[in-house]
Amino acid sequence: MLACAAVLAAGCGTKTINSDEAEKQVRAELAEQLGASVKSVDCPDDVEAKKGDKFSCTAKGADGTTAKIPMTQTTDSGGFHFNAPLLHTGPAEQQIEKGVSEQVGTEVTVACPDLVEAREGTKLTCKVEDSSGASRDVAVEVTDPQGSIRYEVQ
């Protein structure tokens, strides 16, 4: 995932990243691309703007999950990009919903954690619920760095 922004706050002679603006942009980009509920993003307030320097922000999902977001500065004037290796949970939920609905012959809904690392071998538990309110766990495993998954209803 990639986002670029030129956000700069001028202090007493030192140029720093505008952390409030960076947080807003990262939050919006994560929510849009992941299809997940991102409650907040917290970036450090005192990052000097310097091309090539790195810093990290922390994203928090609406469900309380957190993820470190590595940031790289692209300019000396506050531009940055980030590549958050996170699972696109919205599409993963849709994939599981479709597969389970076809297996059981009725519509189901799936809820997975908001922020999950998309690393091969990462395991998570999602909840599947049918129209009667009956729910079961779904064991999910990320199978590659691109976020492909396999799942099994428990």
LUMTORTI-369460 format. One record per residue: residue number from 1; residue in three letters; x, y, z of N, C-alpha, C in turn. Coordinates in Angstrom, 2 decimals, padded with zeros to 5 digits. Layout:
+-----+--------+---------+---------+---------+---------+---------+---------+---------+---------+---------+
| num | residu |      nx |      ny |      nz |     cax |     cay |     caz |      cx |      cy |      cz |
+-----+--------+---------+---------+---------+---------+---------+---------+---------+---------+---------+
| NUM |    ALA |       X |       Y |       Z |       X |       Y |       Z |       X |       Y |       Z |
...
+-----+--------+---------+---------+---------+---------+---------+---------+---------+---------+---------+
END
This chain:
+-----+--------+---------+---------+---------+---------+---------+---------+---------+---------+---------+
| num | residu |      nx |      ny |      nz |     cax |     cay |     caz |      cx |      cy |      cz |
+-----+--------+---------+---------+---------+---------+---------+---------+---------+---------+---------+
|   1 |    MET |  000.85 | -001.15 |  000.00 |  000.00 |  000.00 |  000.00 |  000.90 |  001.22 |  000.00 |
|   2 |    LEU |  000.50 |  002.22 | -000.72 |  001.35 |  003.39 | -000.86 |  000.51 |  004.65 | -000.73 |
|   3 |    ALA |  000.98 |  005.59 |  000.04 |  000.30 |  006.88 |  000.13 |  001.37 |  007.95 |  000.17 |
|   4 |    CYS |  001.11 |  009.06 | -000.46 |  002.06 |  010.15 | -000.46 |  001.37 |  011.42 |  000.00 |
|   5 |    ALA |  002.07 |  012.21 |  000.75 |  001.51 |  013.47 |  001.20 |  002.64 |  014.42 |  001.52 |
|   6 |    ALA |  002.39 |  015.68 |  001.32 |  003.36 |  016.69 |  001.70 |  002.78 |  017.40 |  002.91 |
|   7 |    VAL |  003.19 |  016.98 |  004.06 |  002.67 |  017.57 |  005.29 |  003.85 |  018.09 |  006.09 |
|   8 |    LEU |  003.82 |  019.36 |  006.40 |  004.96 |  019.96 |  007.05 |  004.49 |  020.95 |  008.11 |
|   9 |    ALA |  005.15 |  020.91 |  009.22 |  004.91 |  021.89 |  010.27 |  006.24 |  022.58 |  010.54 |
|  10 |    ALA |  006.22 |  023.88 |  010.54 |  007.45 |  024.63 |  010.78 |  007.51 |  025.05 |  012.25 |
|  11 |    GLY |  008.57 |  024.64 |  012.90 |  008.77 |  025.05 |  014.28 |  009.80 |  026.17 |  014.30 |
|  12 |    CYS |  010.53 |  026.28 |  015.35 |  011.57 |  027.31 |  015.47 |  012.79 |  026.88 |  014.66 |
|  13 |    GLY |  012.73 |  027.00 |  013.35 |  013.86 |  026.67 |  012.49 |  013.94 |  025.22 |  012.10 |
|  14 |    THR |  013.21 |  024.34 |  012.76 |  013.24 |  022.92 |  012.44 |  011.95 |  022.53 |  011.75 |
|  15 |    LYS |  012.09 |  021.90 |  010.60 |  010.92 |  021.42 |  009.87 |  010.59 |  020.03 |  010.39 |
|  16 |    THR |  009.33 |  019.83 |  010.76 |  008.89 |  018.52 |  011.25 |  007.65 |  018.07 |  010.46 |
|  17 |    ILE |  007.43 |  016.78 |  010.49 |  006.24 |  016.21 |  009.87 |  005.02 |  016.71 |  010.65 |
|  18 |    ASN |  003.98 |  017.09 |  009.96 |  002.72 |  017.47 |  010.60 |  002.02 |  016.16 |  010.96 |
|  19 |    SER |  002.17 |  015.73 |  012.21 |  001.68 |  014.42 |  012.62 |  000.16 |  014.32 |  012.54 |
|  20 |    ASP | -000.56 |  015.40 |  012.83 | -002.02 |  015.36 |  012.74 | -002.47 |  015.07 |  011.31 |
|  21 |    GLU | -001.86 |  015.74 |  010.36 | -002.23 |  015.53 |  008.96 | -001.79 |  014.14 |  008.49 |
|  22 |    ALA | -000.62 |  013.70 |  008.90 | -000.16 |  012.36 |  008.53 | -001.12 |  011.31 |  009.07 |
|  23 |    GLU | -001.55 |  011.47 |  010.31 | -002.49 |  010.51 |  010.93 | -003.79 |  010.45 |  010.14 |
|  24 |    LYS | -004.33 |  011.59 |  009.76 | -005.58 |  011.63 |  008.99 | -005.42 |  010.91 |  007.66 |
|  25 |    GLN | -004.32 |  011.18 |  006.97 | -004.11 |  010.59 |  005.65 | -003.89 |  009.08 |  005.73 |
|  26 |    VAL | -003.10 |  008.64 |  006.70 | -002.84 |  007.21 |  006.85 | -004.14 |  006.50 |  007.24 |
|  27 |    ARG | -004.90 |  007.07 |  008.15 | -006.17 |  006.45 |  008.58 | -007.11 |  006.29 |  007.39 |
|  28 |    ALA | -007.28 |  007.34 |  006.61 | -008.19 |  007.28 |  005.47 | -007.73 |  006.25 |  004.44 |
|  29 |    GLU | -006.44 |  006.24 |  004.17 | -005.89 |  005.30 |  003.18 | -006.02 |  003.85 |  003.64 |
|  30 |    LEU | -005.74 |  003.59 |  004.92 | -005.89 |  002.23 |  005.45 | -007.34 |  001.77 |  005.38 |
|  31 |    ALA | -008.26 |  002.61 |  005.82 | -009.67 |  002.24 |  005.82 | -010.15 |  001.94 |  004.41 |
|  32 |    GLU | -009.76 |  002.79 |  003.46 | -010.19 |  002.60 |  002.07 | -009.61 |  001.33 |  001.47 |
|  33 |    GLN | -008.32 |  001.12 |  001.64 | -007.67 | -000.01 |  000.97 | -007.90 | -001.34 |  001.67 |
|  34 |    LEU | -008.01 | -001.34 |  002.99 | -008.17 | -002.60 |  003.71 | -009.62 | -003.02 |  003.81 |
|  35 |    GLY | -010.53 | -002.06 |  003.70 | -011.94 | -002.38 |  003.92 | -012.19 | -002.67 |  005.39 |
|  36 |    ALA | -011.41 | -002.08 |  006.26 | -011.51 | -002.32 |  007.70 | -011.85 | -001.03 |  008.42 |
|  37 |    SER | -012.33 | -001.17 |  009.64 | -012.62 | -000.01 |  010.47 | -011.36 |  000.40 |  011.21 |
|  38 |    VAL | -010.83 |  001.56 |  010.88 | -009.63 |  002.08 |  011.52 | -010.07 |  003.20 |  012.46 |
|  39 |    LYS | -009.94 |  002.95 |  013.75 | -010.40 |  003.92 |  014.75 | -009.46 |  005.11 |  014.84 |
|  40 |    SER | -008.16 |  004.84 |  014.82 | -007.21 |  005.94 |  014.97 | -005.84 |  005.54 |  014.44 |
|  41 |    VAL | -005.02 |  006.56 |  014.18 | -003.62 |  006.37 |  013.84 | -002.84 |  007.37 |  014.68 |
|  42 |    ASP | -001.77 |  006.92 |  015.28 | -000.94 |  007.78 |  016.12 |  000.48 |  007.82 |  015.55 |
|  43 |    CYS |  000.91 |  009.02 |  015.17 |  002.27 |  009.23 |  014.66 |  003.02 |  010.12 |  015.65 |
|  44 |    PRO |  004.33 |  009.98 |  015.76 |  005.09 |  010.83 |  016.68 |  005.02 |  012.30 |  016.26 |
|  45 |    ASP |  005.07 |  013.17 |  017.25 |  004.92 |  014.62 |  017.01 |  006.22 |  015.31 |  016.61 |
|  46 |    ASP |  007.35 |  014.70 |  016.88 |  008.62 |  015.41 |  016.75 |  009.54 |  014.85 |  015.66 |
|  47 |    VAL |  008.98 |  014.36 |  014.58 |  009.79 |  013.77 |  013.51 |  010.31 |  014.88 |  012.60 |
|  48 |    GLU |  011.63 |  015.02 |  012.57 |  012.25 |  016.02 |  011.70 |  012.08 |  015.59 |  010.25 |
|  49 |    ALA |  011.69 |  016.55 |  009.40 |  011.49 |  016.26 |  007.98 |  012.85 |  016.11 |  007.30 |
|  50 |    LYS |  013.16 |  014.89 |  006.87 |  014.43 |  014.63 |  006.22 |  014.26 |  013.44 |  005.28 |
|  51 |    LYS |  014.49 |  013.70 |  003.99 |  014.32 |  012.68 |  002.97 |  015.10 |  011.42 |  003.33 |
|  52 |    GLY |  014.43 |  010.27 |  003.21 |  015.06 |  008.98 |  003.48 |  014.91 |  008.50 |  004.91 |
|  53 |    ASP |  014.62 |  009.40 |  005.84 |  014.45 |  008.99 |  007.23 |  013.16 |  008.18 |  007.38 |
|  54 |    LYS |  013.17 |  007.32 |  008.37 |  012.02 |  006.45 |  008.62 |  011.47 |  006.72 |  010.02 |
|  55 |    PHE |  010.19 |  006.50 |  010.15 |  009.52 |  006.56 |  011.44 |  008.32 |  005.63 |  011.38 |
|  56 |    SER |  007.68 |  005.40 |  012.50 |  006.53 |  004.49 |  012.52 |  005.34 |  005.17 |  013.16 |
|  57 |    CYS |  004.18 |  004.83 |  012.64 |  002.92 |  005.23 |  013.24 |  002.24 |  003.94 |  013.72 |
|  58 |    THR |  001.26 |  004.08 |  014.60 |  000.52 |  002.93 |  015.09 | -000.95 |  003.13 |  014.75 |
|  59 |    ALA | -001.51 |  002.15 |  014.04 | -002.93 |  002.19 |  013.70 | -003.69 |  001.31 |  014.69 |
|  60 |    LYS | -004.91 |  001.75 |  015.02 | -005.77 |  000.99 |  015.92 | -007.10 |  000.75 |  015.23 |
|  61 |    GLY | -007.49 | -000.52 |  015.16 | -008.78 | -000.86 |  014.57 | -009.90 | -000.60 |  015.53 |
|  62 |    ALA | -011.12 | -000.54 |  015.03 | -012.30 | -000.31 |  015.88 | -012.47 | -001.43 |  016.90 |
|  63 |    ASP | -011.93 | -002.61 |  016.58 | -012.03 | -003.75 |  017.50 | -010.87 | -003.82 |  018.50 |
|  64 |    GLY | -009.98 | -002.83 |  018.48 | -008.87 | -002.78 |  019.43 | -007.56 | -003.37 |  018.91 |
|  65 |    THR | -007.58 | -004.01 |  017.75 | -006.34 | -004.53 |  017.18 | -005.43 | -003.36 |  016.79 |
|  66 |    THR | -004.13 | -003.59 |  016.85 | -003.17 | -002.54 |  016.50 | -002.17 | -003.06 |  015.48 |
|  67 |    ALA | -001.59 | -002.12 |  014.73 | -000.57 | -002.49 |  013.75 |  000.42 | -001.35 |  013.62 |
|  68 |    LYS |  001.70 | -001.71 |  013.54 |  002.76 | -000.73 |  013.31 |  002.80 | -000.43 |  011.81 |
|  69 |    ILE |  002.84 |  000.85 |  011.47 |  002.87 |  001.28 |  010.08 |  004.22 |  001.94 |  009.81 |
|  70 |    PRO |  005.12 |  001.27 |  009.08 |  006.42 |  001.86 |  008.77 |  006.28 |  002.97 |  007.72 |
|  71 |    MET |  006.88 |  004.10 |  007.99 |  006.79 |  005.28 |  007.13 |  008.19 |  005.64 |  006.65 |
|  72 |    THR |  008.30 |  006.08 |  005.41 |  009.56 |  006.56 |  004.84 |  009.33 |  007.94 |  004.26 |
|  73 |    GLN |  010.19 |  008.87 |  004.63 |  010.08 |  010.23 |  004.11 |  010.64 |  010.29 |  002.70 |
|  74 |    THR |  009.89 |  010.92 |  001.81 |  010.28 |  010.99 |  000.40 |  010.86 |  012.35 |  000.02 |
|  75 |    THR |  010.72 |  013.34 |  000.89 |  011.24 |  014.68 |  000.62 |  011.73 |  015.31 |  001.91 |
|  76 |    ASP |  012.41 |  016.43 |  001.80 |  012.81 |  017.19 |  002.98 |  011.71 |  018.15 |  003.42 |
|  77 |    SER |  010.58 |  018.12 |  002.71 |  009.51 |  019.06 |  003.04 |  008.28 |  018.35 |  003.59 |
|  78 |    GLY |  008.43 |  017.12 |  004.05 |  007.34 |  016.45 |  004.74 |  006.61 |  015.39 |  003.95 |
|  79 |    GLY |  007.01 |  015.12 |  002.72 |  006.37 |  014.06 |  001.95 |  006.77 |  012.70 |  002.50 |
|  80 |    PHE |  005.87 |  011.74 |  002.42 |  006.17 |  010.40 |  002.93 |  005.38 |  009.37 |  002.14 |
|  81 |    HIS |  005.78 |  008.12 |  002.30 |  004.98 |  007.01 |  001.81 |  005.03 |  005.91 |  002.84 |
|  82 |    PHE |  004.09 |  005.02 |  002.76 |  004.09 |  003.89 |  003.67 |  003.62 |  002.65 |  002.92 |
|  83 |    ASN |  004.07 |  001.52 |  003.42 |  003.67 |  000.24 |  002.89 |  003.29 | -000.61 |  004.07 |
|  84 |    ALA |  001.99 | -000.64 |  004.35 |  001.49 | -001.39 |  005.51 |  001.15 | -002.81 |  005.07 |
|  85 |    PRO |  001.94 | -003.78 |  005.48 |  001.70 | -005.16 |  005.06 |  000.55 | -005.79 |  005.85 |
|  86 |    LEU | -000.65 | -005.28 |  005.58 | -001.82 | -005.73 |  006.32 | -002.80 | -006.45 |  005.41 |
|  87 |    LEU | -003.52 | -007.41 |  005.99 | -004.52 | -008.16 |  005.26 | -005.69 | -007.26 |  004.90 |
|  88 |    HIS | -006.15 | -007.34 |  003.69 | -007.33 | -006.60 |  003.26 | -008.54 | -007.35 |  003.82 |
|  89 |    THR | -008.95 | -007.00 |  005.04 | -009.96 | -007.78 |  005.76 | -011.34 | -007.73 |  005.11 |
|  90 |    GLY | -011.70 | -006.61 |  004.50 | -013.00 | -006.54 |  003.83 | -013.14 | -007.59 |  002.75 |
|  91 |    PRO | -012.20 | -007.65 |  001.79 | -012.27 | -008.69 |  000.77 | -012.14 | -010.11 |  001.34 |
|  92 |    ALA | -011.36 | -010.29 |  002.40 | -011.23 | -011.62 |  003.02 | -012.58 | -012.04 |  003.60 |
|  93 |    GLU | -013.27 | -011.12 |  004.27 | -014.60 | -011.43 |  004.81 | -015.56 | -011.81 |  003.68 |
|  94 |    GLN | -015.50 | -011.07 |  002.58 | -016.39 | -011.36 |  001.45 | -016.10 | -012.74 |  000.86 |
|  95 |    GLN | -014.82 | -013.08 |  000.76 | -014.44 | -014.40 |  000.24 | -014.98 | -015.50 |  001.13 |
|  96 |    ILE | -014.83 | -015.35 |  002.43 | -015.31 | -016.37 |  003.37 | -016.84 | -016.43 |  003.34 |
|  97 |    GLU | -017.50 | -015.26 |  003.32 | -018.97 | -015.23 |  003.26 | -019.48 | -016.00 |  002.05 |
|  98 |    LYS | -018.89 | -015.75 |  000.90 | -019.32 | -016.40 | -000.34 | -019.14 | -017.91 | -000.24 |
|  99 |    GLY | -017.95 | -018.33 |  000.18 | -017.67 | -019.76 |  000.27 | -018.54 | -020.49 |  001.28 |
| 100 |    VAL | -018.71 | -019.92 |  002.46 | -019.51 | -020.57 |  003.49 | -020.98 | -020.56 |  003.09 |
| 101 |    SER | -021.46 | -019.46 |  002.53 | -022.86 | -019.39 |  002.09 | -023.16 | -020.49 |  001.07 |
| 102 |    GLU | -022.24 | -020.70 |  000.14 | -022.41 | -021.75 | -000.86 | -022.41 | -023.14 | -000.21 |
| 103 |    GLN | -021.56 | -023.32 |  000.82 | -021.48 | -024.62 |  001.49 | -022.75 | -024.94 |  002.26 |
| 104 |    VAL | -023.30 | -023.95 |  002.97 | -024.44 | -024.22 |  003.86 | -025.78 | -023.90 |  003.21 |
| 105 |    GLY | -025.78 | -023.26 |  002.06 | -027.01 | -022.99 |  001.34 | -027.84 | -021.83 |  001.88 |
| 106 |    THR | -027.22 | -020.96 |  002.68 | -027.91 | -019.79 |  003.20 | -026.91 | -018.65 |  003.36 |
| 107 |    GLU | -027.40 | -017.42 |  003.34 | -026.51 | -016.26 |  003.49 | -025.93 | -016.21 |  004.90 |
| 108 |    VAL | -024.67 | -015.86 |  004.98 | -024.00 | -015.68 |  006.28 | -023.25 | -014.35 |  006.25 |
| 109 |    THR | -022.90 | -013.87 |  007.43 | -022.03 | -012.70 |  007.55 | -020.78 | -013.14 |  008.29 |
| 110 |    VAL | -019.68 | -012.46 |  007.99 | -018.39 | -012.81 |  008.60 | -017.77 | -011.55 |  009.17 |
| 111 |    ALA | -017.20 | -011.67 |  010.35 | -016.48 | -010.57 |  010.99 | -015.08 | -011.06 |  011.36 |
| 112 |    CYS | -014.08 | -010.39 |  010.81 | -012.68 | -010.70 |  011.10 | -012.06 | -009.54 |  011.85 |
| 113 |    PRO | -010.94 | -009.76 |  012.54 | -010.24 | -008.64 |  013.18 | -009.93 | -007.55 |  012.15 |
| 114 |    ASP | -009.92 | -006.30 |  012.58 | -009.72 | -005.18 |  011.66 | -008.31 | -005.11 |  011.08 |
| 115 |    LEU | -007.29 | -005.26 |  011.92 | -005.91 | -005.09 |  011.48 | -005.13 | -006.38 |  011.72 |
| 116 |    VAL | -004.72 | -007.01 |  010.62 | -004.01 | -008.29 |  010.68 | -002.83 | -008.23 |  009.73 |
| 117 |    GLU | -001.68 | -008.65 |  010.19 | -000.49 | -008.66 |  009.34 | -000.65 | -009.68 |  008.21 |
| 118 |    ALA | -000.36 | -009.25 |  006.99 | -000.45 | -010.13 |  005.82 |  000.89 | -010.81 |  005.59 |
| 119 |    ARG |  001.22 | -011.71 |  006.48 |  002.47 | -012.45 |  006.40 |  002.14 | -013.94 |  006.33 |
| 120 |    GLU |  002.79 | -014.65 |  005.45 |  002.54 | -016.08 |  005.32 |  002.61 | -016.76 |  006.68 |
| 121 |    GLY |  001.58 | -017.53 |  007.00 |  001.54 | -018.24 |  008.27 |  000.77 | -017.53 |  009.36 |
| 122 |    THR |  000.43 | -016.25 |  009.17 | -000.36 | -015.54 |  010.18 | -001.71 | -016.22 |  010.31 |
| 123 |    LYS | -002.13 | -016.46 |  011.56 | -003.41 | -017.12 |  011.82 | -004.32 | -016.16 |  012.58 |
| 124 |    LEU | -005.59 | -016.23 |  012.25 | -006.58 | -015.40 |  012.93 | -007.89 | -016.18 |  013.00 |
| 125 |    THR | -008.78 | -015.70 |  013.83 | -010.09 | -016.31 |  013.96 | -011.14 | -015.27 |  013.61 |
| 126 |    CYS | -012.01 | -015.66 |  012.70 | -013.14 | -014.81 |  012.32 | -014.41 | -015.48 |  012.84 |
| 127 |    LYS | -015.50 | -014.74 |  012.86 | -016.80 | -015.27 |  013.27 | -017.72 | -015.28 |  012.07 |
| 128 |    VAL | -018.42 | -016.38 |  011.88 | -019.43 | -016.47 |  010.83 | -020.79 | -016.63 |  011.54 |
| 129 |    GLU | -021.78 | -015.89 |  011.04 | -023.11 | -015.94 |  011.65 | -024.16 | -016.08 |  010.55 |
| 130 |    ASP | -025.13 | -016.99 |  010.80 | -026.20 | -017.15 |  009.82 | -027.39 | -016.28 |  010.21 |
| 131 |    SER | -028.44 | -016.32 |  009.38 | -029.59 | -015.43 |  009.60 | -030.36 | -015.73 |  010.89 |
| 132 |    SER | -030.18 | -016.93 |  011.46 | -030.85 | -017.26 |  012.72 | -030.07 | -016.75 |  013.93 |
| 133 |    GLY | -028.87 | -016.26 |  013.69 | -028.03 | -015.77 |  014.78 | -027.03 | -016.78 |  015.28 |
| 134 |    ALA | -027.07 | -018.00 |  014.74 | -026.10 | -019.02 |  015.14 | -024.74 | -018.63 |  014.59 |
| 135 |    SER | -023.71 | -018.76 |  015.44 | -022.37 | -018.37 |  014.98 | -021.36 | -019.48 |  015.26 |
| 136 |    ARG | -020.30 | -019.44 |  014.45 | -019.20 | -020.38 |  014.60 | -017.91 | -019.65 |  014.30 |
| 137 |    ASP | -016.83 | -020.19 |  014.81 | -015.51 | -019.65 |  014.50 | -015.04 | -020.16 |  013.15 |
| 138 |    VAL | -014.23 | -019.32 |  012.50 | -013.59 | -019.71 |  011.26 | -012.09 | -019.51 |  011.47 |
| 139 |    ALA | -011.33 | -020.59 |  011.35 | -009.87 | -020.51 |  011.44 | -009.35 | -020.07 |  010.08 |
| 140 |    VAL | -008.59 | -018.97 |  010.06 | -008.07 | -018.40 |  008.82 | -006.56 | -018.36 |  008.90 |
| 141 |    GLU | -005.91 | -018.67 |  007.80 | -004.45 | -018.58 |  007.72 | -004.07 | -017.82 |  006.47 |
| 142 |    VAL | -003.17 | -016.86 |  006.62 | -002.64 | -016.13 |  005.47 | -001.62 | -017.04 |  004.81 |
| 143 |    THR | -001.75 | -017.22 |  003.49 | -000.91 | -018.20 |  002.79 |  000.23 | -017.59 |  001.99 |
| 144 |    ASP |  000.25 | -016.27 |  001.83 |  001.36 | -015.61 |  001.13 |  001.39 | -014.13 |  001.48 |
| 145 |    PRO |  002.48 | -013.44 |  001.16 |  002.61 | -012.02 |  001.51 |  001.59 | -011.11 |  000.81 |
| 146 |    GLN |  000.94 | -011.59 | -000.23 | -000.06 | -010.79 | -000.92 | -001.41 | -010.85 | -000.21 |
| 147 |    GLY | -001.53 | -011.67 |  000.83 | -002.76 | -011.73 |  001.61 | -003.75 | -012.79 |  001.19 |
| 148 |    SER | -003.32 | -013.77 |  000.39 | -004.20 | -014.89 |  000.07 | -004.48 | -015.65 |  001.36 |
| 149 |    ILE | -005.67 | -016.23 |  001.44 | -006.05 | -016.94 |  002.67 | -006.62 | -018.32 |  002.36 |
| 150 |    ARG | -006.61 | -019.16 |  003.40 | -007.39 | -020.39 |  003.39 | -008.12 | -020.39 |  004.74 |
| 151 |    TYR | -009.27 | -021.02 |  004.76 | -010.08 | -020.99 |  005.97 | -010.82 | -022.29 |  006.17 |
| 152 |    GLU | -011.22 | -022.51 |  007.42 | -011.98 | -023.70 |  007.78 | -012.94 | -023.33 |  008.90 |
| 153 |    VAL | -014.21 | -023.66 |  008.69 | -015.22 | -023.42 |  009.71 | -015.01 | -024.45 |  010.81 |
| 154 |    GLN | -014.98 | -023.99 |  012.04 | -014.75 | -024.89 |  013.19 | -016.05 | -025.49 |  013.69 |
+-----+--------+---------+---------+---------+---------+---------+---------+---------+---------+---------+
END
